[in-house]
Amino acid sequence: MIIQLLLSAGLALCLAYALAELRRSPLSGALLTLTVLGGLYFVWRPEHANAVANMVGVGRGADLLLYCWILASLMVALKLNLKIRAKEQVMTELARKFALRDPLLPDPQAGEPR
C-alpha cells in the first residue's frame, strides 16, 4: 500500500507536468498524459498489468512495464540526440556567418590575428 501511494504521488507530479506541457506541445503532452494515466491504473490494478503482460507473451506485469520503460527511455534519448544535433548545426551556421562578416586578419607587424 505504501509503494502505491509513493508511486501515485510521483505520477501525480508527472501528470501536472504533462498537463502544463499540453500548451507548448500538444502531442507530447497528450502522450505523456496517457502514459501517466495508464501508470496510475496499473499501480492500483497490478493484476491487470499481469493480464496484459500474459496476452503479449511476457511473464509478469512488472517485466512488461520495465520493457516499456526501456523503450520509452530510448525514444527520449533519440529525441534529445536529434535536438542536440539540430542546435549544433545552427551554432555552426552562426559561427560561419560571424566569421565571414568579421574576419580576424593577421596584423602585418605582429604576425598574429588582431
N, C-alpha and C positions, 0 to 999 in steps of 0.2 A: 504494500500500500504506500509506503514511504517513497519508493522509487517512482511509482506512478505520479505522485504529487510533484516530485522534483522534475521529472520529465515533462509533465504538463506545464509547470512554471517556465521551463526553458522553451518549450514550444509556444507558449503564450507570448514570450518576448519575440520569438521569430515571427509569429503572426502579426504582432504590432509593426515590426519592420516590413513585412510583406504588404500590409495594407498601406503603409507610407510609400512603399516602392510602386504601388499601383499608379500613382500620379505621374511619376517620372518614366516608368517603363511598364506599360500595361501587361505585356506578355510575360515578362519576368515576374512581376508582382502576382499575376494570376497563377502562374505555375508554382511559385513559392507558397501562395495561399493554399492551393490544392494539396501540395505536399505536406504542409503543416497540419491541415485538417485530417489528411489521411494518417499522419503520425499520431495525432491525438486519438483518432478512432482505434488504431491498433494498440496504443498504450492502454486504453481502457477495455479493449476486447482482444486480448492476445490470442485467444483460441481461434479468432477469425484470421489472424495472421498465419497461424499454423495451417488452417484450411486452405488459404490462398497458396501458401508455400507447397503444400501437398499437390494442389492442382497443377502447379507449374513444374513439379518434379524436384522440389527442394525438401529436405527432411524436416526442418523446423522453421517457424516464422522468423525467429531471430536471425537465422542464417540468410533468409531471403532479404530481410531488412539490411543486413550487412552488405550483401551483394549490391543492393540498390544504392546504398550509401557510397560504395566504392565507385560505382558507375557515375553517380551524380558528382562526386569529387573530381573524377577525371574530366567530366564535361566542364566543370567550373575552371579547372586548371587550363584546359584548352582555350576557353573563352578569355581568360586572363592573359594567356600567352599571345593570342591574336591581338588583344588590345595593346599589349606592350609593343608588339611589332609595329602596329599602326602608329603609335606615339613615336617610336624610334624613327620611322620613316619621315614623319612630319618634322621632327627635330633635325634630321639630316638635310631635308629640303630647306629649312630655315637657315641652317648654318651655311649652306651653299649660297643662298641669296645674300646673306650678310657678307660673306667672303668676297663675292663678286661686286657687291655695292661699295664696300670699303676695304680694299685690299691693303695688306701690310707690305709696303715696298721696302726694299733694303735701303738703309742710309748709306749714301756713297762714301761718307767719311769714316763711319764705324764698321761698315760691312755687315750690320745687323738690321733686322727689321725694326722700323720705328713704331 
